[in-house]
Amino acid sequence: MAGCSAIPQEFVKPGTPSALLRDSFSNSGLAPGVKSSPGNDFPSPLRSGKAFFLVAKIDGVEIEDNSARRSLTASEGQGLWMTPRSNEIRVAAGRHRLHLLATYFFAAPIEVLLRMGKETAYRAEGEIVVDLGVGRTYQVRGRLEPYYQEVWLEDVDSGEIIGQKIINREVERSRQEILAASSYTGCNLRYKDQWISDSNFVGLPFIPAGARILPTEEGGNRIHVLIDGRPMTVGHDYGRQQESKQAYLAKLMRGIDPGIYIERQPAAVRDAIRAGKVSLGMNREQVLIALGYPRTDQTATLQETRWKYETVDGEVFEIEWNSQGLVDDVLADEEAVLEQVVF
């Protein structure tokens, strides 16, 4: 969200052609409308703090009454709860040096101590030189994730980035090192929050095949991974008796980007895979990429003539194979299920 409406601060003489600058903030570390690295609907990881993306200085002059300071003032005496306040600045059109800042702020000092070294360390800031158009509105946007920390200025109407993105270079170097050591996701991975289950429930959002994946730590029936730099967890929820969690994870990883294979497929197959759906005539590899692996407690081997899957609503459907190893039919009790599954 961009915040509640604000009366613009005036940094321009009356009658002078001007432009408007807006700060932004969010609960999730992503400025409004900005997508996360694997997906775009991750829940807010914070309840008491906000990620702010703001103009800190204009032509070397500090903006003391920015959105973060307004929010902290409005939140005094409210404990952990932060009441966000937006900020707008009207400046003369033309060339300016803008110092942009992306970082977290918290209403309570104890929250800063509790999150020391975590979200409090997420930061991107720097200066850009831009030409602001007469009557144009610009908003500071960005994202603050473990391996993506950046901030930029965007034209509200056109969506164009003005000037260059300011990137936390140290974090970017770490991300590139991780990518160099990582594999590729071999299929569309369905997830809820930051949990990737072997259930593969159709109807959940998915990370497209070909994302970069790196295992980082094991524990219980789960393996922690980084996917395109975003911490997530692969959970072995259903097939524990049939295979190890390591064997399950190995099925999800590829040494070669499956995007190369997908691009070589007929247009209808490419579109179905990218939609996370199947169509009649698809082969096993294509279905595996589109839907992921069927649960091993329901489909013991991939040589079976029917693969069983479920939707997020608990509806069961089956992929039926013909003797040539191609999809012959998709079986479900409800037409609505087929609409979710069949491209």
C-alpha positions in Angstrom: 0.0 0.0 0.0 1.1 3.5 -0.7 -0.4 4.7 2.6 -3.1 7.1 3.7 -3.5 10.3 1.7 -1.1 13.0 2.7 -0.9 16.8 2.1 2.2 17.3 0.0 5.2 19.1 1.5 6.0 22.0 -0.8 9.7 22.3 -1.9 8.8 24.7 -4.7 7.6 28.3 -5.1 3.9 28.8 -6.0 3.4 28.9 -9.7 6.6 27.0 -10.5 6.2 24.0 -12.8 6.4 21.0 -10.5 6.4 17.2 -10.0 5.2 15.1 -7.1 7.4 12.5 -5.2 5.7 9.8 -3.1 7.2 7.4 -0.5 5.7 3.9 0.0 5.7 1.2 2.6 4.5 -2.3 3.2 4.3 -5.2 5.7 6.0 -7.7 3.4 9.3 -6.1 2.4 7.9 -5.5 -1.1 6.7 -2.1 -2.2 3.1 -2.1 -3.5 2.8 -4.1 -6.7 6.4 -5.4 -6.6 6.7 -9.2 -7.0 8.7 -11.4 -4.8 11.5 -13.5 -6.3 9.7 -16.8 -6.5 6.1 -15.6 -6.5 4.0 -12.6 -5.8 1.6 -13.5 -3.0 3.9 -14.3 0.0 2.2 -13.3 3.3 3.5 -10.4 5.4 6.4 -11.7 7.5 6.1 -8.7 9.9 3.1 -7.4 11.9 4.6 -4.6 13.9 7.1 -3.1 11.5 7.0 -1.8 8.0 9.4 -1.7 5.1 9.7 1.9 4.0 10.9 3.1 0.5 11.4 6.8 0.7 13.2 10.0 -0.5 15.7 10.7 2.3 17.4 13.8 0.6 16.7 16.1 -2.3 19.8 17.9 -3.7 21.6 17.2 -0.5 18.9 18.5 1.8 17.6 15.9 4.3 13.8 15.3 4.3 13.2 15.3 8.0 9.4 14.7 7.8 9.5 11.6 5.7 6.9 8.7 5.9 9.0 6.6 8.3 9.3 9.5 10.8 5.7 10.4 10.4 4.7 6.8 11.1 6.9 6.5 14.2 5.4 9.7 15.6 1.9 8.5 14.9 2.7 5.2 16.6 4.0 6.5 19.9 2.3 4.8 22.9 0.9 2.0 20.8 3.4 -0.7 21.8 4.3 -2.9 18.9 1.6 -1.6 16.6 2.7 0.8 13.9 0.3 3.3 12.4 1.7 4.0 8.9 1.7 7.5 7.5 2.5 8.3 3.9 4.4 11.3 2.6 4.4 13.4 -0.6 6.8 16.1 -1.7 6.2 18.6 -4.4 9.4 19.8 -6.1 10.3 21.9 -9.1 10.3 20.0 -12.3 13.7 19.5 -13.8 17.0 17.8 -12.7 17.5 16.8 -9.1 19.8 14.6 -7.0 17.6 12.2 -5.0 18.9 10.1 -2.1 16.6 7.0 -1.9 16.4 4.7 1.1 14.8 1.3 1.6 14.8 -0.1 5.2 12.6 -1.4 8.0 11.3 0.7 10.9 9.6 -0.6 14.0 7.3 1.1 16.4 8.9 -0.4 19.5 12.6 -0.3 20.3 12.4 -3.9 21.7 11.4 -5.1 18.3 14.6 -3.7 16.8 16.6 -5.6 19.3 14.7 -8.9 18.7 15.2 -8.6 15.0 18.8 -7.4 15.1 20.8 -8.9 12.3 17.6 -10.0 10.5 15.2 -7.6 8.9 16.9 -4.6 10.6 20.0 -5.4 8.4 18.0 -5.3 5.2 18.9 -2.0 3.5 19.5 -0.3 0.1 20.3 3.3 -0.3 22.1 5.6 -2.7 21.8 8.7 -4.9 20.3 9.0 -8.4 20.2 12.0 -10.7 16.9 12.3 -12.5 14.9 14.7 -14.7 11.4 15.1 -13.3 8.6 16.0 -15.7 6.1 18.8 -15.3 2.9 17.4 -13.7 4.3 13.9 -13.3 4.0 11.8 -10.1 6.8 9.5 -9.0 6.9 6.9 -6.3 9.8 5.3 -4.5 9.5 1.5 -4.7 11.7 -1.5 -4.0 12.0 -4.8 -2.2 13.8 -6.0 0.9 14.3 -9.7 0.9 17.3 -11.8 2.1 18.9 -11.8 -1.3 17.2 -8.9 -3.0 17.6 -5.5 -1.4 17.0 -2.6 -3.9 15.2 0.7 -4.3 14.2 2.8 -7.2 12.0 5.7 -8.4 9.1 4.9 -10.7 6.8 7.0 -12.8 3.3 6.2 -11.4 1.5 6.5 -14.7 3.9 4.7 -17.1 5.5 2.3 -14.6 8.9 3.3 -16.0 11.9 3.3 -13.7 13.5 6.7 -13.6 17.2 6.7 -13.3 18.9 3.4 -12.2 18.0 0.9 -9.5 20.0 1.2 -6.3 21.1 -2.3 -5.3 22.8 -3.5 -2.2 26.0 -4.8 -3.9 27.1 -7.0 -1.0 23.8 -8.8 -1.0 23.9 -9.1 -4.8 27.4 -10.7 -4.7 26.1 -13.2 -2.2 23.1 -14.0 -4.4 25.3 -14.5 -7.4 27.6 -16.9 -5.5 24.5 -18.9 -4.4 23.2 -19.0 -8.0 26.6 -20.3 -9.2 26.3 -23.2 -6.8 22.6 -24.0 -7.3 20.6 -26.3 -9.4 17.2 -25.7 -11.2 13.7 -26.6 -10.1 12.6 -29.4 -12.5 8.9 -28.7 -12.2 6.4 -26.2 -11.2 6.5 -26.1 -7.4 3.3 -25.4 -5.6 3.6 -23.6 -2.2 1.7 -22.2 0.6 3.4 -19.4 2.5 7.0 -20.6 2.4 6.2 -24.3 2.5 6.6 -26.5 -0.5 4.8 -29.9 0.1 4.9 -33.2 -1.7 1.1 -32.8 -1.9 1.4 -30.6 -5.0 -2.2 -29.4 -4.5 -3.5 -27.9 -7.7 -5.0 -24.5 -7.0 -2.0 -23.2 -5.0 0.3 -20.7 -6.5 3.5 -22.2 -8.0 7.1 -21.3 -8.6 7.8 -21.9 -12.3 10.1 -24.7 -13.4 13.6 -23.4 -14.0 14.0 -21.3 -10.8 17.4 -21.7 -9.1 17.3 -23.9 -6.0 20.0 -24.6 -3.3 19.5 -26.8 -0.3 20.9 -25.2 2.9 19.8 -27.2 5.9 17.9 -30.4 6.9 15.7 -31.0 9.9 13.0 -33.6 10.7 10.9 -34.2 7.6 11.9 -31.0 5.9 14.8 -29.5 3.9 15.4 -25.8 3.9 16.3 -24.3 0.5 16.9 -21.1 -1.2 14.9 -20.6 -4.4 16.0 -17.7 -6.5 17.5 -16.4 -3.2 14.3 -16.7 -1.2 14.4 -18.9 1.9 11.7 -21.7 1.6 11.2 -25.2 3.0 10.5 -28.4 1.2 8.2 -30.6 3.4 7.9 -34.3 3.0 4.4 -34.5 4.3 2.9 -37.7 2.7 5.4 -40.0 1.0 7.7 -40.6 4.0 7.1 -44.4 4.0 7.9 -44.7 0.3 11.0 -42.6 -0.1 13.4 -40.4 1.9 13.2 -36.6 2.0 16.5 -36.5 0.2 15.2 -38.7 -2.6 12.1 -36.5 -2.9 14.2 -33.3 -3.1 16.4 -34.9 -5.7 13.4 -35.4 -8.0 12.7 -31.7 -7.8 16.2 -30.6 -8.9 17.9 -30.6 -12.3 21.4 -29.8 -13.5 20.1 -28.3 -16.7 17.4 -25.6 -16.9 14.1 -27.3 -17.9 13.2 -24.0 -19.6 15.3 -25.1 -22.5 13.2 -28.2 -22.9 9.9 -26.3 -22.4 10.9 -23.8 -25.2 11.3 -26.7 -27.6 7.8 -28.0 -27.1 4.8 -27.1 -29.3 3.1 -23.8 -28.3 0.1 -25.4 -26.8 2.2 -27.6 -24.6 4.4 -24.6 -23.5 1.3 -22.7 -22.6 -0.2 -25.6 -20.6 3.0 -26.1 -18.6 3.3 -22.4 -17.9 -0.3 -22.4 -16.7 0.4 -25.4 -14.5 -2.1 -27.5 -16.4 -2.2 -30.6 -18.6 -3.7 -31.3 -22.0 -4.5 -34.6 -23.8 -1.5 -36.0 -25.6 1.1 -34.7 -23.3 3.9 -37.1 -22.3 5.0 -38.0 -18.8 7.9 -35.5 -18.7 5.6 -32.6 -19.7 3.0 -33.6 -17.1 5.7 -33.8 -14.4 6.9 -30.3 -15.2 3.4 -28.9 -15.2 1.9 -30.6 -12.2 4.9 -31.8 -10.2 5.3 -35.4 -9.0 2.3 -37.3 -7.8 2.4 -38.3 -4.1 4.2 -41.6 -3.7 1.7 -42.8 -1.1 -1.0 -42.6 -3.8 1.0 -43.3 -7.0 3.7 -45.8 -6.2 5.6 -45.6 -9.5 5.5 -43.4 -12.6 4.9 -46.5 -14.6 1.4 -46.8 -13.4 -1.4 -46.2 -15.9 -3.1 -43.6 -13.6 -1.5 -40.9 -11.6 -3.5 -39.5 -8.7 -3.4 -35.8 -7.7 -5.6 -33.5 -5.5 -6.7 -29.9 -5.6 -6.2 -27.6 -2.7 -10.0 -28.1 -1.9 -9.4 -31.9 -1.5 -10.9 -32.9 -4.8 -9.2 -35.9 -6.4 -8.4 -36.2 -10.1 -6.4 -38.8 -12.1 -4.2 -38.6 -15.2 -4.9 -41.7 -17.4 -2.1 -42.8 -19.7 -2.4 -44.7 -23.0 0.0 -47.4 -24.2 2.1 -44.8 -25.9 2.7 -43.0 -22.6 0.6 -40.0 -23.5 -2.3 -38.5 -21.6 -5.5 -40.3 -22.7 -7.9 -38.7 -20.2 -8.2 -36.6 -17.1 -10.7 -38.1 -14.6 -12.6 -36.2 -12.0 -16.0 -36.2 -10.4 -16.6 -32.5 -10.7 -16.4 -30.4 -13.9 -15.0 -27.5 -11.9 -11.9 -29.7 -11.1 -11.3 -30.3 -14.8 -11.4 -26.6 -15.4 -8.6 -26.2 -12.9 -6.5 -28.9 -14.4 -7.1 -29.2 -18.1 -5.7 -26.5 -20.4 
